[in-house]
Amino acid sequence: MTEAYCVKCKAKRIMSSPEKVTMKNGRKAMKGTCPKCSTGMYRILGN
């Protein structure tokens, strides 16, 4: 379970359907959706 900040709700929420992705600059991140408003959420992970 990954917690991230939802910009639309302005609150921290647990992501729905999180998946690990690699961004263009090579950093790893978790990508998912907000369970309340279904807005896309990202959480940048450490190296």
VENFEN-V715324 format. One record per residue. N is the residue number from 1. RES is the residue in one small letter. PSI is psi as a letter, one per 30 degrees, with the letter a starting at -180 (none if undefined). Layout:
# VENFEN-V715324
N|RES|PSI  N|RES|PSI
This chain:
# VENFEN-V715324
1|m|k  2|t|k  3|e|k  4|a|l  5|y|k  6|c|k  7|v|e  8|k|e  9|c|f  10|k|h  11|a|l  12|k|k  13|r|l  14|i|k  15|m|k  16|s|k  17|s|i  18|p|k  19|e|k  20|k|k  21|v|l  22|t|k  23|m|l  24|k|e  25|n|g  26|g|f  27|r|l  28|k|k  29|a|l  30|m|k  31|k|k  32|g|a  33|t|l  34|c|k  35|p|f  36|k|e  37|c|f  38|s|h  39|t|k  40|g|k  41|m|k  42|y|k  43|r|j  44|i|k  45|l|l  46|g|l  47|n|none
